[in-house]
Amino acid sequence: MAPALSVRIKGGGVAAACCQTLLTQANVAFRREPAPRPKVPAVMLSPATQSLLTDVFGRRDLLDGLHLVRRRMVTWGSGDLVALPHSAVVVSEEELLLRLAAATPAGEVIGEGDGSSDGLTATWTIQASGSMSGAAPLRDFGSRPATAAQVKLTAAADSQACSMEAVTDGWLFLVPSGGETAWLLAAGGPVETLLSQSRQISPQIDRVIANGGSFPSHPRIAESLCAAGDGGAPGFLACGSAAIAFDPLCGDGTGHAVREAILACAIARAQQLQTAPDDLLWEYRLRLWSGFKRHLEHCHEFYSTGGSSDWWKAQCAAIEEGLRWMATQRSPIPLGRYRLNGFSLERSAT
Ligand SMILES: Cc1cc2nc3c(=O)[nH]c(=O)nc-3n(C[C@H](O)[C@H](O)[C@H](O)COP(=O)(O)OP(=O)(O)OC[C@H]3O[C@@H](n4cnc5c(N)ncnc54)[C@H](O)[C@@H]3O)c2cc1C
């Protein structure tokens, strides 16, 4: 008989919240170890991510009342302004986590305390925070700090449109958060310098209200995404930004964090079904590599067309290095041996 399953979830973000809910729904005992860290001031959730979250938490009203973004306005490279339809919601990470916590059912929680010497014998550790002990080192492709600033919009600004603009030395991303305010993300240089180079976003901003901190925004991936348990040591699965961090300009980090949590929990639970873990772990790596490769390709489209200054060339070179590194990753099995059925993994028919 397979041993009773217990999972240590390390992290305080969206991925960890999803793991807690999914394990609770599957009656798996867990221990959650969050860590305080700065919160991202505003995240925009695509329709696909909204559905994933409402499915995982089983609450249609989970994201009700959030500010809607209906248009995406893009000025990129030498091109003119392009207006595209959009259907996203905007929420601060703090509010999103509060909503997820309120929607999380009570589960079987093991132990209390700080998690360092609690005697918990977990079958798996799900590492859902890159800044906590036990996280695998990340392989960085570039270095691109983005600063966030809360801004007041001018009366003429469209509060239901987000705006992306490539400028000479970087990019700006304006995300309206409701009323007269918005969050401005800037990568490549100080906000004031990039705004002085801006044609599209600068006229929408009345003034900067507050500084919202600085966050890394370049793509990165954990050197080790997962490992089987060994000699009593628990198996290890990295998910969320402890596994892959996405460039917020062209990535859907929250959606990926939810998908990775679904997969990580499905793999941890597959042990209950006495499935050999090796193939499943390769499936996990392959799925995450494939998502990261798609993200690098998407980034390449943006950074190869954004501008011709040294900054743009350096970003492009770092992404190309990532694509070359991805091409060296090898697996003994092909992708797709398993498929997700709801929140469970099962062997594909072929
Ligand atoms: C500036 C910024 C804007 C973003 N905008 C969007 C968006 O619009 N839509 C979207 O889907 N995703 C966005 N993301 C990505 C999204 O926040 C993460 O992918 C998601 O929260 C990962 O969840 P997690 O559970 O893995 O969280 P965690 O691993 O706990 O981390 C959550 C976020 O906080 C950051 N973080 C963690 N620790 C620190 C620290 N010590 N210092 C600074 N930052 C830290 C991480 O880089 C990560 O982005 C953005 C990320 C950043 C940094």
The ligand as an SDF file (V2000), in Angstrom:
LIG
                    3D

 53 58  0  0  0  0  0  0  0  0999 V2000
    6.2760   43.8720  -11.4500 C   0  0  0  0  0  0  0  0  0  0  0  0
    5.5040   42.6500  -11.8040 C   0  0  0  0  0  0  0  0  0  0  0  0
    4.3140   42.7450  -12.4850 C   0  0  0  0  0  0  0  0  0  0  0  0
    3.5900   41.5890  -12.7890 C   0  0  0  0  0  0  0  0  0  0  0  0
    2.4300   41.7070  -13.4990 N   0  0  0  0  0  0  0  0  0  0  0  0
    1.7420   40.6130  -13.8030 C   0  0  0  0  0  0  0  0  0  0  0  0
    0.5060   40.7040  -14.5110 C   0  0  0  0  0  0  0  0  0  0  0  0
    0.0590   41.7920  -14.8870 O   0  0  0  0  0  0  0  0  0  0  0  0
   -0.1740   39.5600  -14.7680 N   0  0  0  0  0  0  0  0  0  0  0  0
    0.2890   38.3300  -14.3560 C   0  0  0  0  0  0  0  0  0  0  0  0
   -0.3730   37.3130  -14.5900 O   0  0  0  0  0  0  0  0  0  0  0  0
    1.4480   38.2040  -13.6950 N   0  0  0  0  0  0  0  0  0  0  0  0
    2.1780   39.3160  -13.4110 C   0  0  0  0  0  0  0  0  0  0  0  0
    3.3470   39.2020  -12.7300 N   0  0  0  0  0  0  0  0  0  0  0  0
    3.8030   37.8660  -12.3430 C   0  0  0  0  0  0  0  0  0  0  0  0
    3.0630   37.3710  -11.1110 C   0  0  0  0  0  0  0  0  0  0  0  0
    3.1470   38.2870  -10.0450 O   0  0  0  0  0  0  0  0  0  0  0  0
    3.7120   36.0540  -10.6660 C   0  0  0  0  0  0  0  0  0  0  0  0
    3.9320   35.2240  -11.7860 O   0  0  0  0  0  0  0  0  0  0  0  0
    2.8300   35.2980   -9.7350 C   0  0  0  0  0  0  0  0  0  0  0  0
    2.4760   36.1120   -8.6370 O   0  0  0  0  0  0  0  0  0  0  0  0
    3.5850   34.0810   -9.2640 C   0  0  0  0  0  0  0  0  0  0  0  0
    2.9580   33.5680   -8.1430 O   0  0  0  0  0  0  0  0  0  0  0  0
    3.7660   32.7130   -7.0710 P   0  0  0  0  0  0  0  0  0  0  0  0
    2.7490   32.0420   -6.2620 O   0  0  0  0  0  0  0  0  0  0  0  0
    4.7820   31.9170   -7.7490 O   0  0  0  0  0  0  0  0  0  0  0  0
    4.4010   33.8370   -6.1550 O   0  0  0  0  0  0  0  0  0  0  0  0
    5.8020   34.0670   -5.4940 P   0  0  0  0  0  0  0  0  0  0  0  0
    6.8680   33.1690   -5.9770 O   0  0  0  0  0  0  0  0  0  0  0  0
    5.5680   34.0530   -4.0340 O   0  0  0  0  0  0  0  0  0  0  0  0
    6.1260   35.5110   -6.0050 O   0  0  0  0  0  0  0  0  0  0  0  0
    5.1470   36.4080   -6.5310 C   0  0  0  0  0  0  0  0  0  0  0  0
    5.7930   37.5830   -7.1960 C   0  0  0  0  0  0  0  0  0  0  0  0
    6.5290   38.3550   -6.2590 O   0  0  0  0  0  0  0  0  0  0  0  0
    7.8420   38.5430   -6.7270 C   0  0  0  0  0  0  0  0  0  0  0  0
    8.7010   38.4190   -5.5800 N   0  0  0  0  0  0  0  0  0  0  0  0
    8.8140   37.3630   -4.7730 C   0  0  0  0  0  0  0  0  0  0  0  0
    9.7140   37.5900   -3.8160 N   0  0  0  0  0  0  0  0  0  0  0  0
   10.1960   38.8260   -4.0340 C   0  0  0  0  0  0  0  0  0  0  0  0
   11.1520   39.6430   -3.4020 C   0  0  0  0  0  0  0  0  0  0  0  0
   11.8220   39.2200   -2.3280 N   0  0  0  0  0  0  0  0  0  0  0  0
   11.3730   40.8780   -3.9140 N   0  0  0  0  0  0  0  0  0  0  0  0
   10.7040   41.3100   -4.9980 C   0  0  0  0  0  0  0  0  0  0  0  0
    9.7810   40.5670   -5.6370 N   0  0  0  0  0  0  0  0  0  0  0  0
    9.5370   39.3550   -5.1700 C   0  0  0  0  0  0  0  0  0  0  0  0
    8.1190   37.3850   -7.6830 C   0  0  0  0  0  0  0  0  0  0  0  0
    9.0860   37.7330   -8.6620 O   0  0  0  0  0  0  0  0  0  0  0  0
    6.7660   37.1280   -8.2800 C   0  0  0  0  0  0  0  0  0  0  0  0
    6.5470   37.8780   -9.4340 O   0  0  0  0  0  0  0  0  0  0  0  0
    4.0820   40.3400  -12.4200 C   0  0  0  0  0  0  0  0  0  0  0  0
    5.2910   40.2360  -11.7180 C   0  0  0  0  0  0  0  0  0  0  0  0
    5.9980   41.3760  -11.4250 C   0  0  0  0  0  0  0  0  0  0  0  0
    7.2920   41.2390  -10.6710 C   0  0  0  0  0  0  0  0  0  0  0  0
  1  2  1  0
  2  3  1  0
  2 52  2  0
  3  4  2  0
  4  5  1  0
  4 50  1  0
  5  6  2  0
  6  7  1  0
  6 13  1  0
  7  8  2  0
  7  9  1  0
  9 10  1  0
 10 11  2  0
 10 12  1  0
 12 13  2  0
 13 14  1  0
 14 15  1  0
 14 50  1  0
 15 16  1  0
 16 17  1  0
 16 18  1  0
 18 19  1  0
 18 20  1  0
 20 21  1  0
 20 22  1  0
 22 23  1  0
 23 24  1  0
 24 25  2  0
 24 26  1  0
 24 27  1  0
 27 28  1  0
 28 29  2  0
 28 30  1  0
 28 31  1  0
 31 32  1  0
 32 33  1  0
 33 34  1  0
 33 48  1  0
 34 35  1  0
 35 36  1  0
 35 46  1  0
 36 37  1  0
 36 45  1  0
 37 38  2  0
 38 39  1  0
 39 40  1  0
 39 45  2  0
 40 41  1  0
 40 42  2  0
 42 43  1  0
 43 44  2  0
 44 45  1  0
 46 47  1  0
 46 48  1  0
 48 49  1  0
 50 51  2  0
 51 52  1  0
 52 53  1  0
M  END
$$$$
